[in-house]
Protein backbone atom coordinates (compact mmCIF):
# COMPACT_ATOMS: atom_id res chain seq x y z
CA UNK A 1 0.00 0.00 0.00
CA UNK A 2 1.10 3.56 -0.68
CA UNK A 3 -0.13 6.90 0.64
CA UNK A 4 -0.30 9.87 -1.70
CA UNK A 5 -0.20 13.29 -0.01
CA UNK A 6 -1.23 16.16 -2.27
CA UNK A 7 -0.87 19.84 -1.38
CA UNK A 8 -3.04 22.53 -2.94
CA UNK A 9 -2.99 26.34 -2.81
CA UNK A 10 -6.17 28.22 -3.73
CA UNK A 11 -6.10 31.35 -5.86
CA UNK A 12 -7.18 34.51 -3.98
CA UNK A 13 -10.89 34.35 -3.25
CA UNK A 14 -11.17 30.74 -4.48
CA UNK A 15 -10.59 28.77 -1.25
CA UNK A 16 -14.16 27.52 -0.87
CA UNK A 17 -14.48 26.72 -4.57
CA UNK A 18 -11.23 24.75 -4.54
CA UNK A 19 -12.32 22.90 -1.40
CA UNK A 20 -15.63 21.96 -3.03
CA UNK A 21 -13.81 20.86 -6.20
CA UNK A 22 -11.49 18.60 -4.19
CA UNK A 23 -14.50 17.12 -2.37
CA UNK A 24 -16.28 16.58 -5.69
CA UNK A 25 -13.43 14.31 -6.82
CA UNK A 26 -14.21 11.77 -4.08
CA UNK A 27 -16.70 9.61 -6.05
CA UNK A 28 -14.35 9.35 -9.04
CA UNK A 29 -11.23 8.64 -6.98
CA UNK A 30 -12.88 6.28 -4.50
CA UNK A 31 -14.43 4.41 -7.43
CA UNK A 32 -11.03 3.97 -9.11
CA UNK A 33 -9.43 0.54 -9.14
CA UNK A 34 -6.97 0.25 -6.25
CA UNK A 35 -8.19 3.23 -4.20
CA UNK A 36 -8.49 2.43 -0.52
CA UNK A 37 -9.41 5.91 0.80
CA UNK A 38 -9.57 9.62 -0.06
CA UNK A 39 -9.62 12.51 2.44
CA UNK A 40 -9.56 16.30 1.97
CA UNK A 41 -8.08 18.42 4.77
CA UNK A 42 -7.92 22.18 5.37
CA UNK A 43 -4.66 23.53 6.77
CA UNK A 44 -5.07 24.93 10.27
CA UNK A 45 -4.81 28.73 10.19
CA UNK A 46 -4.37 28.92 6.38
CA UNK A 47 -7.71 29.30 4.63
CA UNK A 48 -6.20 28.87 1.12
CA UNK A 49 -4.20 25.67 1.74
CA UNK A 50 -5.43 22.08 1.52
CA UNK A 51 -4.06 18.57 1.64
CA UNK A 52 -5.51 15.42 0.12
CA UNK A 53 -4.57 12.07 1.64
CA UNK A 54 -5.13 9.09 -0.63
CA UNK A 55 -4.39 5.44 0.10
CA UNK A 56 -3.79 3.15 -2.89
CA UNK A 57 -2.83 -0.44 -3.57
CA UNK A 58 0.07 0.88 -5.67
CA UNK A 59 1.58 3.93 -7.36
CA UNK A 60 0.44 2.48 -10.68
CA UNK A 61 -3.20 2.42 -9.56
CA UNK A 62 -2.99 6.09 -8.59
CA UNK A 63 -1.36 7.06 -11.88
CA UNK A 64 -3.98 5.17 -13.91
CA UNK A 65 -6.71 7.01 -12.02
CA UNK A 66 -5.12 10.38 -12.80
CA UNK A 67 -4.76 9.50 -16.50
CA UNK A 68 -8.41 8.49 -16.65
CA UNK A 69 -9.79 11.72 -15.16
CA UNK A 70 -11.61 13.83 -17.78
CA UNK A 71 -9.15 16.55 -18.88
CA UNK A 72 -11.93 19.08 -19.53
CA UNK A 73 -12.97 18.90 -15.86
CA UNK A 74 -9.40 19.53 -14.73
CA UNK A 75 -9.02 22.42 -17.20
CA UNK A 76 -12.21 24.00 -15.85
CA UNK A 77 -10.77 23.89 -12.31
CA UNK A 78 -7.38 25.45 -13.16
CA UNK A 79 -8.46 29.04 -12.25
CA UNK A 80 -9.03 27.81 -8.67
CA UNK A 81 -5.32 27.07 -8.16
CA UNK A 82 -2.76 29.70 -7.17
CA UNK A 83 0.15 27.34 -7.76
CA UNK A 84 0.69 23.95 -9.32
CA UNK A 85 -0.40 21.15 -6.96
CA UNK A 86 2.37 19.15 -5.29
CA UNK A 87 2.20 15.48 -4.43
CA UNK A 88 4.40 12.84 -2.87
CA UNK A 89 4.10 9.08 -2.37
CA UNK A 90 4.78 7.51 1.04
CA UNK A 91 4.83 3.95 2.34
CA UNK A 92 3.49 2.92 5.74
C-alpha positions in Angstrom: 0.0 0.0 0.0 1.1 3.6 -0.7 -0.1 6.9 0.6 -0.3 9.9 -1.7 -0.2 13.3 0.0 -1.2 16.2 -2.3 -0.9 19.8 -1.4 -3.0 22.5 -2.9 -3.0 26.3 -2.8 -6.2 28.2 -3.7 -6.1 31.3 -5.9 -7.2 34.5 -4.0 -10.9 34.4 -3.3 -11.2 30.7 -4.5 -10.6 28.8 -1.3 -14.2 27.5 -0.9 -14.5 26.7 -4.6 -11.2 24.7 -4.5 -12.3 22.9 -1.4 -15.6 22.0 -3.0 -13.8 20.9 -6.2 -11.5 18.6 -4.2 -14.5 17.1 -2.4 -16.3 16.6 -5.7 -13.4 14.3 -6.8 -14.2 11.8 -4.1 -16.7 9.6 -6.1 -14.3 9.4 -9.0 -11.2 8.6 -7.0 -12.9 6.3 -4.5 -14.4 4.4 -7.4 -11.0 4.0 -9.1 -9.4 0.5 -9.1 -7.0 0.2 -6.3 -8.2 3.2 -4.2 -8.5 2.4 -0.5 -9.4 5.9 0.8 -9.6 9.6 -0.1 -9.6 12.5 2.4 -9.6 16.3 2.0 -8.1 18.4 4.8 -7.9 22.2 5.4 -4.7 23.5 6.8 -5.1 24.9 10.3 -4.8 28.7 10.2 -4.4 28.9 6.4 -7.7 29.3 4.6 -6.2 28.9 1.1 -4.2 25.7 1.7 -5.4 22.1 1.5 -4.1 18.6 1.6 -5.5 15.4 0.1 -4.6 12.1 1.6 -5.1 9.1 -0.6 -4.4 5.4 0.1 -3.8 3.2 -2.9 -2.8 -0.4 -3.6 0.1 0.9 -5.7 1.6 3.9 -7.4 0.4 2.5 -10.7 -3.2 2.4 -9.6 -3.0 6.1 -8.6 -1.4 7.1 -11.9 -4.0 5.2 -13.9 -6.7 7.0 -12.0 -5.1 10.4 -12.8 -4.8 9.5 -16.5 -8.4 8.5 -16.6 -9.8 11.7 -15.2 -11.6 13.8 -17.8 -9.2 16.6 -18.9 -11.9 19.1 -19.5 -13.0 18.9 -15.9 -9.4 19.5 -14.7 -9.0 22.4 -17.2 -12.2 24.0 -15.9 -10.8 23.9 -12.3 -7.4 25.5 -13.2 -8.5 29.0 -12.2 -9.0 27.8 -8.7 -5.3 27.1 -8.2 -2.8 29.7 -7.2 0.2 27.3 -7.8 0.7 23.9 -9.3 -0.4 21.2 -7.0 2.4 19.2 -5.3 2.2 15.5 -4.4 4.4 12.8 -2.9 4.1 9.1 -2.4 4.8 7.5 1.0 4.8 4.0 2.3 3.5 2.9 5.7 
